[in-house]
Amino acid sequence: MCYSNLDKQTNKKVILMEKLFNLDKDMIHRSQNDELMFYRQVASGETEAIEENCRQHRFLETEGVGVLSRDPVVNLKYHFIVTAALVSRICTENGMEMELSFRLSDYYIQKLDYLFSEKEIEEWHNKMVMDYTKRMNVLRQNSALSRPISECINYIYAHIKERITIEDLANACGNSPSYISRLFKSEMNMTASDYIRKVKIDKAKNLLRFSDFSLVEISSYLSFSSQSHFIKLFREETNMTPKKYRSMYYGTHWKGNDDE
């Protein structure tokens, strides 16, 4: 049987979760209802409830929580990975595009390599769950999105490195370019090209903050027509140049504000 890359990523996360959960079988764990409530609140986009969870430092609570490593920092990282895997799954089951959900999970897990204290990991965890929760809140508000537009959005995230045209979107969902253009404007309150640009710029922000790729490499990676065109669009979207953005936010993966 053949598996896609997403299937392989999912299987790896599930295997890791099973291994982690089996390390301390004799322990009495916290009520499953508490865990389910937390994940349901994320999936339902209940931002106030999740904000309160973060304020109470629930992620750092040890009572009823399995010990996955004798090293407290490594132990917290393991719990972070479990949370990320479960959050990504339940959000996908509740309507988030699969590609986006898994990319978010991978993105947050990969940054654990740069965190070296429990406080940093907690802050990064809180940022992750709030990110998912806010996205699910928006998704719930936009639950009336049509099937073609949902498929277009999924296509955009899956092919963000490529040059995407309205014809590509139309072909992906089996409709005419003119129909998709009208539908996108009606349901998303922006043109398809503006949405594609926004997603690409968001990806560029991440690369500027968390990689050492040059502007030329980022421009090429995201299939902008030229570096100058990339800089122009980035400035229009953020009111600053990519160079300025990197100087302000490089490496601030757990210290950034909610808008970043």
N, C-alpha and C positions, 0 to 999 in steps of 0.2 A: 504493500500500500504506500502511496506517495503522500507526503505531507508538505504543506506550504511552509514558508518561513515562520508565519504567525503560528501555525499549528505546532511547529518545533519549539518556538519560544514558550507557548502555553504549556506544552508537555514538560519542558525543563522546569518551569515555575511550579507546576503541580508536583513533580517529583521532589523538588527541593522542599516544598511545603510539607509533604508526607514525611520526609526524613526529619525535618525539624520538629514536627508534632510528635514523632515517635521517640525522641530523645529522653523524655521525662514522663513515661506512661503512668507512673505511680502517683503523680501529683494531682491534687484536686484543683481543677481549673475554675476560673470565674464563671458565673452563670452565662450559658449560651445566649440567653435572652438579651443580656447587655451587649454582647458582641453583635447579634443580629440587629438590634436597635441602631447601633452605631452605623453599620453598613447600609441599613435602610435609609437612615437620615442622609448619608452621603448621596445615595442613589436618587433620593427624592429631592435633592437640592435644598435641604433645610439648613441654610447658612447659619442662622442664629443658634441652632442646636449644636452644630459642629464647632462654632466659635466658642460656645460655652464649654464643650468638651476639651478644647485646646486650653482655655483659661484655667481649667481644673487640673491640667497636666495629667490627664488620664493615661496618656501614652507611657508615662514614666512609672505608673503604679506597678508594684511587683506582687501584690497579694493576688493569688489565684492565677498567676501568669507563669507559664513554663520557663525553666532555665535552659536556654538553648546553647549557652556557652558560659564557661566560668569567668571569662573576661567580660566585664559589664558593658564595655563599648561594643565589642563584637556581638554580645547577646542582644543589645538594642538594635544593631544593624540587621540581625537575623529577623527580629520581630518587624522591623521596618519592611523587609522584603516580603514577608508574609502578608502584611497589610496592603502593600502595593499590589501584590498579585490578586488578592481577594477584591480590592476596590476596583481594579481594572476589569475583573470578570463581572462583578455585579453591575457596574456602570454600562458595560457592553450589553448585558442582558436587559437593561432598562432603557436602551435606545441610543447610547453613545456609539459613534462609528467605531468599529473594531480597530481599524488601523490607528485612529487617533488615540484610543484608550491604551493600546499596547505601546505606542510610541511614548506616551506620557509616563507609563509605568517604567519603561526602560530608561527614559531620561532621568527620572528621580532616583532610581536604583543606582545608576552609573555614578552619580555624584556622591554616593556614600564613600567612595575612595578618597574624597577630599575632606572628610569630616573625621575629627579625632577626639571628640568629647560627647558626653551624653547630652549636654545642652544644645550643641550644634545639631545633633541628630534629631532631637525633639523639635527644634525650630524648623528643620527641613521636612520632618514628618507633618507638622502642622501646615506648612505651606502646601505640601502635596495634597492632603485631604481637603484643604480649602479650595485648591485649584479644581479638583474633581467636583467638589460640591457646587461651586459657582458655575462650572460648565453644565452640570446637570440641572441647575436652576434655570439657566438660559434655555437649555434644551426643553425643559418642561413648559416654559413660556412659549416656545416655538414648536410645541408638539403638533401643531397643525401643518407642519411642513409636508409638502407632497412627496410622493415616492421619487419622482425624477430629481427634485432638488436634493433630497437626502442622498441619492446615489451620486449626484454631482459633487457634493461636499466630500463624500467618502473617496471619490476618484481624485479630487484635488489633494487630499492629504496623502494618498497612496503614491501620487506621482509628482510630489512637490519639487523634486529635483529636475523635472523636465519642463520644457516649454509647453504650457497648456493653453489651448485655444478653445473657443466656444464650440468649434466643430468636434474637438475631442470629447467635450462634455456631452454634446448631443449624441455622439456615437455610443458613449458609455451607457446612456440610459435609453437609447432607442427612440429619440425624438429629433425634431428638426432644430437647427441652430436658432432660428427666429423664435420658436416656441420656448426654448430654454432661456433665451435672453429676456423675453417678456416675463416668464415665470420667476426667474431669478430676481428681477427688479421688483416684482410684486411681493414676493415672499421674504426676501432678504433686505429690502430697502437699499440695495446697492447693485451695481452691475456685476456680472460674473467676473469681468477683468479686475474690478476693484477688490472683489473678495479674494481672488487668486493673489493679487499683489499684497494684500494684508497678510495672508497666510505665509507667503514667501518672506515678507519683512519680519514677521514673528520668528520664523526659523533663522533668519539672519541674525536677529538679536541674540538668540541662544548661542549661535556659533561665535559671535563676537564676545560673548561673556564667558563661554566655557571651552573655547578652543584657541589654538594659536594660528589658525588659518589666516592668511593674508586677505586683504580686501579683494584682490584679484581672484584668489582661490574661492572665496565665498561667492563672488559674483558668478564665476564659472560653474560652481557646484549647483547653484540655484537657477542656472540657465538664464541669467539676465543678458541682454544683448551686448552689454559692455560694462566695464567698471564705472564709467562716468554715469551711465544710465542707472546703475544700481545706487550710486551715491545720491543722485537726483531724487529717485523714488524714496529712498530711505529718509532723506531730509524732509520730503513732503509729508511722510507718515509720522515722523518722530520729532520734527523741528530741530534736529541736530544731525551732524554728519556721522557716518559709521565710526570714524576715528574718534570723535568726541564721545560717542556712546561707549566705545570700548574703554576709553580712559576713565570714564565714570563708573562703569559697572563690571569690569573684568574681574571674574572670580568671586562676585558677590552673590553666590547661589543661595545662601541662607540668610543674607543680611538685606536683600533687596526689599523694596516696599511692595505693597500688594498690587500695584499697577505694573510692576516689572516682571 
